[in-house]
Amino acid sequence: MPLKQCTNKDGVKGWSWGNGGCIVGKDAKKKAIKVGIKVEGPEKFAEIMKSDAECVVALTEFIEDENTTLEGANAALDVLGVDPIQRMAVIARKAALTKNISEI
């Protein structure tokens, strides 16, 4: 799986996309997902992520993360192939939680 846990040279656990550098810190997993989108391109990234249950879990966590923007959540929902009604429910819930209704 291209999205994987890693340990950097200082022994700190983090996340990486493929054999790329180990990203550590608060948003490491989110940053590694963003690297994957840039490296693979949106279509290939979607294929890779859909083919692995662990990747689906990672995308779900990405969507639910309070620091993920509505735009980022929407892109992840695209990758997961969520139907429009479910998408609206997820985005509305996320917007309400972040009090960002104007972005819907």
Secondary structure, DSSP 8 states (H G I E B T S, - for coil): --EEEEE-TTS-EEEEETTS--B-STTHHHHHHHHHHHHH-HHHHHHHHHT-HHHHHHHHHHHH-TTS-HHHHHHHHHHHT--HHHHHHHHHHHHHHHT-GGG-
